[in-house]
Each structure stands twice: as structure tokens, then as C-alpha cells.
Amino acid sequence: MTTPLAGQEAPPPAPPPPGAKMPIPDDVLGDEHVREEFGVNVFTTPSIRKLFDMLNKIGKLKYDELKRPFSDKTPADRVIVSLGLGTLIADGFLIVQTEKVDEMEFVGRAMIKYGKALGAGGRMNKHTQSLFEHSLRGEWDDLKEELARTQADVEAEMVMLRDVDIAHLISLGGWLRALEISTKTIAMDYTEEKTRQLTRRDIVEYYLGSLDSLHPSLLKNPNLIELRKGIQELMPMVDQPEGKALTHDEINKLSEKASMLSHIITDKMKG
């Protein structure tokens, strides 16, 4: 490695070689008992639950401002189905956080269809039944646990089917939807302190690395090409010195970018 001269900035870190695995940031690893329950040797992807738990620090979520319509159709593109399932799991966490019982049925039914399209319909049916029961009883902590178990169970199925790329895309979709929700929430009720939850270069690097590790045939998918370009453009927006807050203007721009990336997926989920 070349040492920078005095007064010069160090060069950015080299990207991982194709196919290399990026380490998952520790604070978004799933819970150990969930991993053991489904026989996953190591976690393949970040937990959407842990990504969503970060939203606890940004204040009250306003469901009516953050909700999106759900379609009863399933996209033909398997990439969009995978990414879309991740956004649905994230929407499930949004419903739990805002305690909107009636909305869980729509999300649960969509999750069944998406899981079936990915070859994990049996596993998804089992979890969605529990989701419905917990939501009717207002058991919010149990709902969070069941959503986390849903992601882990589908991941285990994809590992068994040797289709780990699908697990990566599910997690990516969940992160992008969670990012859209968090940035919009902070933009609507801005304080400097809240923005420090978003300056996570390590998470962005992880997802860029996970995209680069996908099978070459998937990398030609136009939706993934568009997402990868957008996430690369996102990097400088979150790459801030430790402890530095984002301005309201910066958070508005980050919110616009996060929404654009999420809509690459959700717009195509309408059929």
C-alpha cells in the first residue's frame, strides 16, 4: 500500500475482488437463537429486523405518511420478487412499530405469494399464520420475532437450494425500504442527532459488495444495474466523519435518493 504524502488524503479503500464476501457489520447480524433454529451455519445476510431496530432512535413513525399500496399480483422477474419480499418484511416491521393491526393481513398475503414464487411457499405459510394471530392479539414483540424468523427461514431454504443470491437480494430490498422510511421520517421532523444513525458507510459498502458477489448472469439484470449505480451515488452522502451530523438539506437529498432506489423495486411490484 502506498503511504500518502503529508497534506494528501489517503486513497479510498480498494473494492473487494469479484465474488469476495463483505463482512456483515456486527450490529446488523441476526440473533444467534434464530440462526440455530433454522440450521444456518453462519448468517448469509444482515437481519432486516436489526436494520429496522435502528429506527427506534429516530422518533415516532407516522404510518399514513410512510405506507405504500400493496398489489395482489406477483412480478414475473425473480430478482424483483426477491427484492420485493425484503421490502414486504420491512413493511411488516413498519406495521409493528406503528401498531396498525389491520394492515398486516395485506402484507402477509403478499409475502405468501412472493415466498411461493421463490420456492419457499410452505415455510412462508407457516410464518404468516403466526403473523396474523400475533397481530390480532396485539403481541408486537412476538410479531417482530416472527418477522425475523421469516427472513431466517427463507434464507435457510435458499441455502439448501443453493440459491444464496436470493437471500442477498431479500436483505437488500429490506434495507432499501428501511432506509426510505428512516430518511423520510427524519426529513419530516429534523434534528441533527437523528441523522447520525444514517451515516453508515460500512452498511452501504456491505451491500455494494454483496451485489458484486452475485452470479454474473444476475449482474446483467437492468434493475440490479440501476440499483448498483444508485447505491454507489449514495455512498458519498453517508460517508461522513464519525459523529458528524447531516444538515436538513443533506437529509432531504438523501431521502430523495433512498426513495428513488426503493421505487426501482416497489414500482415493479404493482404487476
C-alpha positions in Angstrom: 0.0 0.0 0.0 1.3 3.5 -0.9 1.7 5.8 2.1 0.1 9.3 1.3 2.4 12.3 1.4 1.9 14.9 4.1 -1.2 17.1 3.3 -2.6 14.5 1.0 -5.7 12.4 1.7 -5.4 8.7 1.8 -6.9 7.0 -1.2 -10.2 5.3 -0.8 -10.1 1.6 0.0 -10.0 -0.8 -3.0 -13.2 -2.5 -3.8 -13.4 -6.2 -3.0 -12.4 -8.6 -5.8 -15.4 -10.1 -7.7 -17.0 -12.9 -5.7 -15.5 -11.8 -2.4 -17.7 -11.7 0.6 -18.0 -8.5 2.6 -18.2 -8.9 6.3 -21.7 -8.2 7.8 -21.5 -5.3 10.3 -21.8 -6.7 13.8 -24.8 -4.7 14.9 -27.0 -5.9 12.0 -26.2 -9.6 12.5 -29.3 -11.7 13.3 -29.9 -13.2 16.8 -28.0 -16.4 17.4 -31.1 -18.4 18.5 -32.8 -17.6 15.2 -29.8 -18.8 13.3 -29.6 -22.1 15.3 -33.4 -22.7 14.9 -33.2 -22.9 11.1 -29.8 -24.7 10.9 -28.0 -21.8 9.2 -24.3 -22.3 9.9 -23.5 -18.6 9.6 -25.7 -15.7 8.7 -25.6 -15.0 5.0 -27.1 -11.5 5.1 -27.9 -8.7 7.6 -31.1 -9.0 9.6 -33.9 -6.8 8.4 -35.1 -6.7 12.0 -31.7 -5.3 13.2 -31.7 -2.7 10.4 -35.2 -1.7 11.4 -34.3 -1.6 15.1 -32.2 1.5 14.2 -35.4 3.3 13.6 -36.2 3.2 17.3 -33.7 6.1 17.7 -35.3 8.4 15.2 -38.6 9.1 16.8 -42.3 8.1 16.2 -43.1 6.7 12.8 -46.1 8.1 11.0 -47.7 5.2 9.1 -50.0 7.3 7.0 -47.0 9.3 5.7 -44.9 6.2 5.1 -47.3 3.5 3.9 -47.4 2.3 0.3 -50.1 0.4 -1.7 -49.8 -3.4 -1.9 -50.7 -5.3 -5.1 -52.2 -8.8 -5.2 -50.0 -9.5 -8.3 -46.6 -11.2 -8.3 -43.9 -9.8 -10.6 -42.5 -12.1 -13.3 -38.9 -11.1 -12.7 -37.4 -13.3 -9.9 -35.0 -10.5 -9.0 -37.9 -8.2 -8.3 -39.7 -10.9 -6.4 -36.6 -11.4 -4.1 -36.0 -7.7 -3.6 -39.8 -7.2 -3.1 -40.0 -9.8 -0.4 -37.4 -7.9 1.5 -39.5 -4.7 1.2 -42.6 -6.6 2.4 -40.7 -7.8 5.5 -39.6 -4.2 6.1 -43.2 -3.0 5.7 -44.2 -5.7 8.3 -41.8 -4.1 10.8 -43.3 -0.6 10.0 -46.7 -2.0 10.8 -45.4 -3.4 14.1 -43.7 -0.2 15.0 -46.9 1.8 14.3 -49.3 -0.9 15.7 -51.5 -0.9 12.6 -53.1 -4.3 13.1 -55.4 -4.2 10.1 -52.6 -3.7 7.6 -50.7 -7.0 8.5 -53.1 -9.1 6.5 -52.3 -7.3 3.2 -48.6 -7.7 3.8 -48.9 -11.3 5.0 -50.8 -12.4 1.9 -48.3 -10.7 -0.4 -45.4 -12.4 1.5 -47.1 -15.8 0.9 -47.3 -15.2 -2.9 -43.7 -14.0 -3.1 -42.4 -16.8 -1.0 -44.2 -19.3 -3.2 -42.7 -17.7 -6.3 -39.2 -18.3 -4.8 -39.9 -21.9 -3.8 -40.4 -21.2 -0.1 -44.2 -21.1 0.0 -44.6 -23.8 2.6 -42.2 -22.0 5.0 -43.9 -18.7 4.4 -47.4 -20.0 5.0 -46.3 -21.2 8.5 -45.0 -17.8 9.5 -47.7 -15.7 8.0 -50.3 -17.6 10.0 -48.4 -16.7 13.2 -48.1 -13.1 12.0 -51.9 -12.9 11.6 -52.5 -14.4 15.1 -50.0 -12.2 16.8 -51.3 -9.0 15.1 -54.9 -9.8 16.1 -53.8 -10.2 19.7 -51.6 -7.1 19.6 -48.5 -9.1 20.5 -46.0 -6.7 19.0 -42.8 -8.2 20.4 -43.8 -11.6 19.1 -44.6 -10.1 15.7 -41.0 -8.7 15.5 -39.7 -12.1 16.4 -41.8 -13.9 13.8 -40.8 -11.4 11.0 -37.1 -12.1 11.9 -37.8 -15.8 11.9 -39.5 -15.5 8.4 -36.3 -13.9 6.9 -34.1 -16.5 8.5 -36.3 -19.5 7.4 -36.4 -18.3 3.8 -32.6 -17.8 3.9 -32.2 -21.3 5.2 -34.3 -22.6 2.3 -32.3 -20.6 -0.2 -29.0 -22.0 1.2 -30.5 -25.5 1.0 -31.5 -24.9 -2.7 -28.0 -23.3 -3.3 -29.6 -20.0 -4.3 -27.9 -17.8 -1.7 -28.1 -14.8 -4.2 -31.8 -14.7 -3.4 -31.1 -14.3 0.3 -28.8 -11.3 -0.5 -31.5 -9.7 -2.6 -34.2 -10.1 0.1 -31.9 -8.4 2.6 -31.0 -5.6 0.1 -34.7 -4.9 -0.5 -35.4 -4.8 3.2 -32.5 -2.3 3.8 -33.6 0.0 0.9 -37.2 0.1 2.2 -36.0 0.7 5.8 -33.7 3.5 4.5 -36.6 5.1 2.6 -38.7 5.1 5.8 -36.0 6.4 8.1 -34.8 9.2 5.9 -38.3 10.4 5.2 -39.1 10.3 8.9 -36.1 12.4 9.8 -36.7 14.8 6.9 -40.3 15.4 8.2 -39.1 16.0 11.8 -35.5 17.0 11.5 -32.9 17.1 14.4 -29.2 16.8 13.9 -28.9 13.9 16.4 -31.2 11.6 14.5 -29.1 11.9 11.3 -26.1 10.3 13.0 -28.0 6.9 12.6 -27.7 7.2 8.9 -24.0 7.8 8.3 -23.1 4.2 7.9 -20.5 3.7 5.2 -20.0 0.1 6.4 -23.6 -0.9 5.6 -23.5 0.7 2.2 -20.2 -1.0 1.4 -21.6 -4.3 2.5 -24.5 -4.1 0.1 -22.3 -3.0 -2.8 -20.0 -5.9 -2.1 -23.0 -8.3 -1.9 -24.1 -7.1 -5.3 -20.7 -7.6 -6.8 -20.7 -11.2 -5.4 -23.8 -12.2 -7.3 -23.8 -14.7 -10.2 -22.6 -12.9 -13.4 -26.0 -13.6 -15.1 -27.8 -11.7 -12.4 -25.5 -8.7 -12.7 -26.9 -8.2 -16.2 -30.4 -7.6 -14.8 -31.3 -4.0 -15.6 -32.9 -3.4 -12.2 -29.7 -4.5 -10.4 -27.6 -2.4 -12.7 -29.8 0.6 -11.8 -29.7 -0.2 -8.1 -25.9 -0.6 -8.0 -25.4 2.7 -9.8 -27.8 4.4 -7.3 -26.1 2.8 -4.2 -22.7 4.0 -5.5 -24.1 7.5 -5.7 -25.5 7.1 -2.2 -22.1 6.4 -0.7 -20.7 10.0 -0.5 -24.0 11.1 1.0 -23.5 8.8 4.1 -19.7 8.8 4.2 -19.2 11.3 7.0 -16.6 11.6 9.7 -17.6 9.8 12.9 -20.0 11.9 15.0 -20.8 14.4 12.2 -24.5 15.2 11.7 -26.2 15.8 8.3 -27.8 19.1 7.6 -31.6 19.3 6.8 -30.7 19.9 3.2 -28.4 16.9 3.1 -31.1 14.7 4.7 -33.6 15.8 2.2 -31.3 14.9 -0.7 -30.6 11.5 1.0 -34.3 10.9 1.4 -34.9 11.6 -2.3 -32.2 9.2 -3.3 -33.4 6.5 -0.9 -37.0 6.9 -2.2 -35.7 6.6 -5.8 -33.9 3.4 -5.0 -36.8 1.9 -3.2 -39.2 2.7 -6.0 -37.0 0.9 -8.5 -38.3 -2.2 -6.7 -41.8 -1.2 -5.4 -43.0 0.3 -8.7 -42.4 -3.0 -10.4 -44.3 -4.9 -7.7 -47.6 -3.4 -9.0 -47.7 -6.0 -11.7 
